Amino acid sequence: MTGPIALVDGTFSGTNPHASYELQLQEIGPPHVPTLVELPEVGPHATGLGKVVANLSLPFELRSYGWQLQRGERRTAVDQRRAISHRNSVIQALADVAQDTEIPEVSVRLLGPVATMVSGMLPSGQRILRDAGARADIAAAWADGATNLASKISDVVGARTTLIVQEHDAHQAVEGKIRSVSGADIERALEVQEVRSAWQLASEVDATVLVETNHQLLETAAEAGAVVMDWPTGQHKNTERAWELIDGLVTAETPVALRLTYRSSPERYAEELIQQYVDWGLDLTALEHLRLMHRFDAESEVAVGAGLEWLRTVADHAASYVRAL
């Protein structure tokens, strides 16, 4: 019987990917999953929509108001080329640091297809969200780009990819609460079916695809595949529904990533987590499909090191506790 797997997520301070990887690989080893480093201080091509644009076959250009889709097919903009180059360099840096060390899996956070439609602009300056044809193009290009990214990581690092698909604005798009670029009006609401279809297309990528969205669309995301959510706590109805959702997914051998809240005693915390899992009636043999996630937010090297050690301790002790039950 195996326990849950630790999953590293988030952003790091500085501009040196090698230093971030050295720290991760010192503290997080297999079966736990390090992350492909994201360094916001490098620039807009290294984070957020810039990371997505690096993988899209569609041409984008960085304007003062954000990334704008360009007419034509050739990717000629300097900033998009810079995004592609940076993507390649952070993948290669992981291979350089790892050398002969095996890395079975690596996580990558990307804005999802719906978030790309909301954040990206049409050549007209309006949101991509406004144009049905452009939305379809983005959904297809996003899936193709994610496939190519996973393939590149496999070729260079030899690792399988876990994609954390960030869709925090999807429910606002469905509820018709996204304002136009000018702010003068509201964009037309998306149908839930279109969002589900985009996520299903994303989930067909040869990777573990975890959709992270608000609770309003969590069940829709689960219909498409794997999800990210907070570790459910308390005894109310929403907690019960959350555990039912988790149970259905892990029983079907579909991974679920659960965000953890930092607690000062990782061993005691690990035991409490497993006991909660058992108390809700979930199968211990399905624990291998849980990912225990800790997200960093451009923290210092000292804070990152402590956080990585904490996460590994929680996951390892949880596995030991399960074996002792």
C-alpha positions in Angstrom: 0.0 0.0 0.0 1.4 3.4 -1.0 0.7 6.8 0.3 0.0 10.2 -1.3 2.6 12.0 -3.4 3.9 15.5 -2.7 3.5 18.0 -5.6 5.4 21.3 -5.7 3.7 24.3 -7.3 4.1 28.0 -7.5 6.7 30.7 -8.3 10.2 31.4 -7.1 12.2 34.5 -6.5 15.3 35.5 -8.5 16.3 34.8 -12.1 18.4 31.7 -11.8 16.5 28.4 -12.6 19.5 26.3 -11.7 19.5 27.5 -8.1 15.8 26.7 -7.8 16.2 23.2 -9.2 19.2 22.5 -7.0 17.0 23.4 -4.0 14.1 21.3 -5.2 16.1 18.2 -6.0 17.9 18.4 -2.6 14.5 18.4 -0.8 12.1 16.5 -3.1 12.9 13.1 -4.5 10.8 10.4 -6.2 8.0 9.6 -6.0 7.4 13.3 -5.2 7.0 15.8 -8.0 9.2 19.0 -8.4 8.0 21.8 -10.5 9.3 23.4 -13.7 10.5 26.6 -12.3 8.5 29.9 -12.8 10.5 33.1 -12.2 8.3 36.2 -12.4 11.3 38.5 -12.0 12.6 37.4 -15.4 9.7 39.3 -17.1 6.2 38.9 -18.6 7.4 36.2 -21.1 8.3 33.9 -18.2 5.1 33.9 -16.3 1.3 34.0 -16.7 0.1 34.2 -20.3 3.6 34.5 -21.5 4.2 30.8 -20.5 1.1 29.8 -22.5 2.1 31.9 -25.6 5.5 30.1 -25.6 3.6 26.9 -26.5 1.0 28.2 -28.9 1.4 27.9 -32.7 -0.7 31.1 -33.0 1.2 34.4 -33.3 1.1 36.7 -30.3 2.7 40.1 -29.6 3.1 41.7 -26.2 1.5 45.1 -26.0 1.3 47.6 -23.1 -2.1 46.2 -22.2 -1.1 42.5 -22.6 -0.7 39.7 -25.1 -2.5 40.3 -28.4 -3.2 37.7 -31.1 -1.8 38.7 -34.4 -3.1 38.1 -38.0 -1.3 35.5 -40.1 0.4 32.3 -39.0 4.1 33.2 -38.5 5.4 33.8 -34.9 7.7 36.8 -35.5 7.2 38.9 -32.4 10.3 39.4 -30.3 8.5 38.8 -27.0 6.9 35.5 -28.2 10.3 34.3 -29.4 11.8 35.3 -26.0 9.0 33.3 -24.3 9.9 30.3 -26.4 13.6 30.6 -25.6 12.9 31.0 -21.9 10.7 27.9 -21.9 13.5 25.9 -23.5 16.1 27.2 -21.1 14.2 26.3 -17.9 13.6 22.8 -19.3 17.2 22.4 -20.2 18.3 23.8 -16.8 16.4 21.1 -15.0 18.2 18.5 -17.2 21.5 20.1 -16.4 21.0 20.1 -12.7 19.5 16.6 -12.6 22.3 15.1 -14.8 22.0 11.3 -14.1 19.4 11.7 -11.4 16.1 10.2 -12.5 13.1 12.6 -12.4 10.0 10.6 -13.2 7.6 13.5 -13.2 7.6 17.3 -13.2 4.7 19.7 -12.6 4.0 22.8 -14.8 1.4 25.5 -14.0 -0.3 27.1 -17.1 -3.2 29.4 -17.5 -5.9 27.3 -19.0 -7.7 27.7 -22.3 -10.6 29.7 -20.8 -8.2 32.0 -18.9 -6.3 32.5 -22.2 -9.5 33.5 -23.9 -10.2 36.0 -21.1 -6.7 37.4 -20.8 -5.6 37.4 -24.4 -6.7 40.0 -26.9 -7.9 39.8 -30.5 -6.2 41.8 -33.3 -9.0 44.3 -32.8 -8.1 44.9 -29.2 -11.1 43.1 -27.8 -10.9 40.0 -25.6 -10.5 36.6 -27.4 -13.5 35.6 -25.3 -15.7 37.8 -27.6 -15.1 35.8 -30.8 -16.5 32.2 -31.1 -14.1 31.3 -33.9 -11.1 32.6 -32.0 -12.2 30.7 -28.9 -12.3 27.5 -30.8 -8.9 28.2 -32.3 -7.4 28.9 -28.8 -8.9 25.7 -27.3 -7.4 23.6 -30.0 -4.0 25.5 -30.0 -3.8 25.2 -26.2 -4.2 21.5 -26.3 -1.7 21.1 -29.1 0.7 23.4 -27.3 0.4 21.5 -24.0 1.0 18.2 -25.9 4.2 19.7 -27.5 5.3 21.0 -24.0 4.9 17.6 -22.4 6.8 16.0 -25.3 9.7 18.4 -25.0 9.9 17.8 -21.2 10.0 14.1 -21.9 12.6 14.4 -24.6 15.0 16.7 -22.6 14.4 15.6 -19.0 12.9 12.1 -19.4 10.0 13.1 -17.1 6.3 12.8 -17.5 4.4 16.0 -17.1 1.7 17.0 -14.6 -0.1 20.1 -15.9 -1.8 22.4 -13.3 -4.4 24.2 -15.4 -5.3 27.5 -13.8 -8.9 28.5 -14.5 -9.8 30.9 -11.7 -11.9 33.2 -13.9 -13.9 30.5 -15.7 -16.9 30.8 -13.5 -17.1 34.6 -14.1 -17.0 33.9 -17.9 -19.9 31.4 -17.5 -21.9 33.8 -15.3 -21.3 36.7 -17.7 -19.2 38.8 -15.3 -16.2 39.5 -17.5 -16.0 43.2 -18.4 -14.9 44.3 -21.8 -11.4 45.7 -22.3 -12.8 49.3 -22.1 -14.9 48.4 -19.1 -17.9 49.9 -20.8 -19.9 46.7 -21.1 -20.0 43.0 -20.2 -18.8 40.2 -22.4 -21.4 37.6 -23.4 -21.5 34.6 -21.0 -19.9 31.3 -22.1 -22.0 28.1 -22.1 -20.9 25.6 -19.5 -20.8 23.0 -22.3 -18.1 25.0 -24.2 -16.0 25.3 -21.0 -16.4 21.6 -20.4 -15.4 20.8 -24.0 -12.3 23.0 -23.7 -11.3 21.2 -20.5 -12.0 17.7 -22.0 -9.8 18.6 -25.0 -7.0 19.7 -22.5 -7.4 16.5 -20.6 -6.6 14.5 -23.7 -3.0 15.7 -23.5 -0.5 12.9 -22.7 0.1 14.2 -19.2 -1.7 14.3 -15.9 -3.9 17.3 -16.3 -5.3 18.9 -13.1 -7.9 21.6 -13.6 -7.9 24.2 -10.8 -11.1 26.3 -10.8 -13.6 27.8 -8.4 -16.0 25.7 -6.5 -18.8 26.8 -8.8 -17.3 24.7 -11.7 -15.4 22.1 -9.7 -17.9 19.3 -10.6 -17.7 20.4 -14.3 -14.0 20.1 -14.2 -14.2 16.7 -12.6 -16.4 15.6 -15.5 -13.5 16.4 -17.8 -10.8 14.7 -15.6 -8.6 15.4 -12.7 -8.9 18.5 -10.4 -7.1 20.6 -7.8 -9.0 21.6 -4.6 -8.4 22.6 -1.0 -8.2 19.8 1.5 -11.8 19.6 2.7 -12.3 20.4 6.4 -15.3 20.7 8.7 -18.5 18.8 8.8 -20.8 20.8 6.6 -22.6 19.8 3.4 -20.0 21.3 1.1 -17.3 19.2 2.8 -19.3 16.1 2.3 -19.8 16.8 -1.4 -16.1 17.5 -1.7 -15.2 14.1 -0.2 -17.8 12.4 -2.4 -16.1 14.0 -5.4 -12.7 12.9 -4.3 -13.9 9.4 -3.6 -15.3 9.1 -7.1 -12.2 10.3 -8.8 -9.6 8.3 -6.8 -11.7 5.2 -7.0 -11.6 5.6 -10.8 -7.8 6.0 -10.5 -8.0 9.7 -11.4 -5.5 11.9 -9.6 -6.7 14.6 -7.2 -4.4 17.4 -6.0 -5.3 18.8 -2.6 -3.8 22.1 -1.4 -2.5 21.9 2.2 -2.5 24.6 4.8 0.9 25.0 6.6 0.9 23.6 10.1 3.9 23.7 12.4 4.0 19.9 13.2 4.2 18.1 9.8 4.1 14.6 11.3 1.0 15.3 13.4 -0.6 17.1 10.5 0.0 14.1 8.2 -1.7 11.8 10.7 -4.7 14.1 11.0 -5.0 14.2 7.2 -5.0 10.4 6.9 -7.4 10.1 9.7 -9.8 12.5 8.1 -9.5 10.6 4.8 -10.4 7.3 6.7 -13.2 8.9 8.7 -14.9 9.9 5.5 -14.9 6.3 4.3 -12.4 6.5 1.5 -10.3 3.5 0.4 -6.8 3.5 1.7 -5.6 1.7 -1.4 -6.6 4.7 -3.5 -4.3 7.1 -1.6 -1.7 6.7 -4.3 -3.9 8.9 -6.5 -3.8 11.8 -4.1 -1.3 14.7 -4.7 -0.5 16.8 -1.6 0.2 20.3 -3.0 2.1 23.2 -1.6 2.2 26.4 -3.5 5.0 28.9 -3.3 4.7 32.6 -4.1 8.1 34.1 -5.1 9.4 33.3 -1.6 13.1 33.5 -0.5 15.5 30.6 -0.8 15.3 30.0 2.9 11.5 29.9 3.0 11.4 27.7 -0.1 13.8 25.2 1.4 11.8 25.0 4.6 8.6 24.7 2.7 9.9 21.8 0.5 11.2 20.0 3.6 7.8 20.4 5.3 5.9 19.1 2.3 8.1 16.1 1.9 7.8 15.3 5.6 4.0 15.5 5.5 3.9 13.2 2.4 6.5 10.7 3.7 5.0 10.5 7.2 1.5 10.1 5.7 2.8 7.1 3.8 4.4 5.6 6.9 1.2 6.2 9.0 -0.9 4.4 6.3 1.4 1.4 6.5 1.0 1.2 10.2 -2.8 1.2 10.2 
